[in-house]
Amino acid sequence: MLYSVRMRAAADATHENGGRHISGAERLVSFDEITPTAAAMLARAFTHSRGQADFININIEAIHQQAIIKVPLLPVITENKPTVSTGRAAALTALRKAGITPRAAKRGMAELLALPDSMRGAILLCAETGVRLDSNAQRGIRVSRMDIADETGFIHWLTKQGFTNIHVREALVLAAKVASCPGILAELCWSDDPEYTAGYVASKTVYIRFPHLKSVGDPIGGRILFVEPNSDIEKLISYLESKPVLVTVPSGGENY
């Protein structure tokens, strides 16, 4: 038995009542890990660079082993574009290579740039037309119930790749689940942490990291999921929000 431990934190009011999103976190852990995991999430909510949370929700749910599937970590490539503008241009190119039309790729970028504040979930866009497919406004679709299968092996793998930031750890796990979802062709994301400027484009086969997709001090980030036309949106959302997933690390620690 594993347990899904999920945290979301907001300031000024609850998320449902228009509160400003501060932080969120997702883990799948054993019974013995519940207390330290929840404590770490509380500390994160109270000390986040976006501000101190006033409203924190922690949800703990038992997950039966037979419900869990395992999916592989995506290979990682870093494109060291020196500026935000060159990074965003390269991200658009990566999206087109993943099968997203130029119109939809530009629309996805525009959606993130137009956000008045960070969302706690993802926006679903048609990969062909760029039309938004979910109707959840600032909530979006929250990708949930996922973790790494082997924490020690993952830390070793991250260290070998030169990644030490928690943002990379969490993004790689989430991107692996998203990539495994039927109907999702690609993902565009950058963080809402003001001090963290990196973002990525992930597809079914690769995670491309860009060190500069926003400026230092920018507190707004978000996630776009590009959906294959004629996909079953209800099933797709159910998978993203509810299907328990453990992500496996390549053997030997190589960036395969």
C-alpha positions in Angstrom: 0.0 0.0 0.0 1.2 3.5 -0.9 -0.3 6.8 0.1 -0.9 9.9 -2.1 0.1 13.0 -0.2 -0.9 16.2 -1.9 -0.5 19.8 -0.8 -1.8 23.0 -2.2 -1.3 26.4 -0.6 -2.8 29.8 -1.3 -2.7 33.4 0.1 -5.4 35.8 1.0 -8.2 33.2 0.5 -8.7 29.6 -0.5 -8.1 28.7 -4.1 -11.8 28.2 -4.5 -12.5 31.7 -3.3 -9.9 33.4 -5.5 -6.8 33.1 -3.3 -3.4 33.5 -4.9 -1.7 30.2 -5.6 1.5 29.9 -3.6 2.7 26.3 -3.9 1.7 22.7 -4.5 3.4 19.3 -4.1 2.7 15.6 -4.9 4.2 12.4 -3.5 3.4 8.7 -3.4 4.9 7.3 -0.2 4.8 4.5 2.3 2.9 4.7 5.5 6.1 5.5 7.5 6.9 8.4 5.1 3.5 10.2 5.5 4.4 12.3 8.5 7.8 13.6 7.3 6.5 14.2 3.8 3.5 16.2 5.1 5.9 18.2 7.4 8.2 19.0 4.5 5.2 20.2 2.5 4.0 22.4 5.3 7.5 24.0 5.6 7.5 24.6 1.8 4.1 26.3 1.9 5.2 28.6 4.8 8.6 29.5 3.3 7.9 29.7 -0.4 9.5 32.5 -2.5 6.0 33.5 -3.8 5.0 34.4 -0.2 3.7 32.8 2.9 0.6 30.8 2.6 -2.6 31.6 4.6 -4.5 28.5 3.5 -2.9 25.1 3.2 -4.7 21.9 2.2 -3.0 18.5 2.6 -4.8 15.5 1.3 -3.8 11.9 2.1 -5.3 9.0 0.2 -4.5 5.2 0.3 -3.5 3.8 -3.1 -3.6 0.1 -3.8 -0.6 -1.4 -5.5 -2.7 -2.9 -8.3 -3.9 0.5 -9.3 -0.4 1.8 -9.9 1.4 1.7 -13.3 5.0 2.4 -14.0 6.3 4.6 -16.8 9.9 5.5 -17.8 11.7 8.8 -17.2 12.1 10.8 -20.3 15.6 11.4 -21.7 16.8 14.9 -21.0 18.4 17.4 -23.3 19.5 20.9 -22.3 19.4 23.7 -24.9 21.5 26.5 -23.5 19.9 29.5 -25.2 21.4 32.6 -23.6 18.2 34.8 -23.4 14.5 34.5 -22.7 13.7 35.4 -26.3 16.0 32.8 -27.8 14.8 30.3 -25.3 11.2 30.8 -26.2 11.9 30.7 -29.9 13.7 27.4 -29.4 10.8 26.1 -27.3 8.4 26.9 -30.2 10.7 25.0 -32.6 10.7 22.0 -30.2 6.9 22.0 -30.0 6.6 22.0 -33.8 9.0 19.1 -34.0 6.7 17.3 -31.5 3.8 17.6 -34.0 2.2 20.8 -32.7 1.1 23.2 -35.5 2.8 26.6 -35.5 -0.6 28.2 -34.7 -1.2 26.0 -31.7 2.4 26.4 -30.4 2.2 30.2 -30.7 -1.2 30.1 -28.9 0.2 28.0 -26.1 3.1 30.5 -25.6 0.6 33.4 -25.7 -1.6 31.7 -23.1 1.2 31.5 -20.6 2.4 35.1 -21.3 -1.2 36.4 -20.8 -1.7 34.8 -17.4 -2.6 37.4 -14.8 -1.2 35.1 -12.1 0.0 31.5 -11.9 -2.5 28.7 -12.2 -2.4 25.6 -10.0 -3.1 23.3 -12.9 -2.5 23.0 -16.6 -4.3 24.4 -19.7 -5.4 21.9 -22.3 -5.0 23.1 -25.9 -5.8 21.4 -29.2 -2.5 20.6 -30.8 -3.9 21.5 -34.2 -6.1 24.6 -33.7 -4.8 26.0 -30.4 -8.4 26.1 -29.0 -8.6 25.6 -25.2 -10.2 22.3 -24.3 -10.8 22.6 -20.6 -13.1 25.0 -18.9 -11.5 25.4 -15.6 -10.3 29.0 -15.9 -7.5 29.6 -13.4 -7.7 26.1 -11.9 -6.8 24.2 -15.0 -6.2 20.4 -14.9 -4.0 19.4 -12.0 -1.6 16.5 -12.9 -1.7 14.4 -9.7 -0.8 11.1 -8.0 2.7 10.5 -9.2 6.2 9.9 -7.8 9.6 8.4 -8.6 9.8 4.6 -8.1 13.4 4.6 -6.7 14.3 7.8 -4.8 17.9 6.8 -4.2 18.5 5.8 -7.8 16.8 9.0 -9.0 19.0 11.2 -6.8 22.1 9.4 -8.2 20.8 9.8 -11.7 20.1 13.5 -11.2 23.5 14.1 -9.7 25.2 12.5 -12.6 23.3 14.8 -15.0 24.2 17.8 -12.8 20.7 18.5 -11.6 20.3 19.4 -7.9 17.3 21.7 -7.9 14.0 20.3 -6.6 12.2 22.0 -9.5 14.0 19.6 -11.9 13.1 16.6 -9.8 9.4 17.4 -9.7 9.2 18.5 -13.3 10.8 15.3 -14.7 8.4 13.1 -12.7 5.3 15.1 -13.8 6.5 15.3 -17.4 6.9 11.5 -17.5 3.3 11.0 -16.4 2.0 13.5 -18.8 4.0 11.9 -21.7 2.5 8.5 -20.8 -1.1 9.9 -21.1 -2.9 8.8 -24.3 -3.8 11.9 -26.3 -1.1 14.2 -25.1 1.5 15.1 -27.7 3.6 17.7 -25.9 3.9 20.0 -22.9 5.2 23.5 -22.4 6.0 24.7 -18.9 7.9 27.2 -16.9 8.0 27.7 -13.1 6.1 30.3 -11.1 9.1 30.6 -8.6 10.5 34.1 -9.0 14.1 33.0 -8.8 13.8 30.0 -11.1 13.9 30.9 -14.8 14.1 27.5 -16.5 11.3 25.7 -18.3 10.9 22.8 -20.7 9.2 21.2 -23.6 8.4 17.5 -23.2 7.0 15.1 -25.8 6.5 11.4 -25.9 10.2 10.8 -26.4 12.3 13.6 -24.9 12.4 16.3 -22.2 14.1 19.5 -23.5 15.2 21.9 -20.8 15.7 25.6 -21.5 17.6 27.6 -18.7 15.8 30.8 -19.6 12.1 30.8 -20.5 11.3 33.8 -18.2 13.1 36.6 -16.5 14.4 36.6 -12.9 11.8 37.9 -10.5 8.8 37.0 -12.6 6.4 35.2 -10.3 4.1 33.9 -13.0 4.4 30.4 -14.5 2.2 27.8 -16.0 1.8 24.6 -18.0 0.2 23.9 -21.4 -0.7 20.4 -22.5 -1.2 20.0 -26.2 -3.9 17.4 -27.0 -4.2 15.3 -30.1 -7.4 16.2 -32.1 -10.4 13.9 -31.4 -9.0 12.7 -28.1 -11.4 11.6 -25.3 -11.0 14.6 -23.1 -12.9 13.1 -20.1 -10.7 10.0 -20.1 -7.6 12.1 -20.6 -8.4 14.4 -17.6 -9.2 11.3 -15.5 -5.8 9.8 -16.3 -3.9 13.0 -15.5 -5.7 13.8 -12.3 -6.4 10.3 -10.8 -4.2 7.5 -12.3 -1.4 6.6 -9.8 2.0 6.5 -11.6 5.5 5.6 -10.5 8.3 6.8 -12.7 11.3 4.5 -13.3 14.9 5.6 -13.7 17.2 4.2 -16.5 19.5 1.5 -15.2 23.1 2.4 -14.8 22.3 6.1 -14.3 23.0 7.0 -18.0 21.1 9.8 -19.7 19.9 7.3 -22.3 
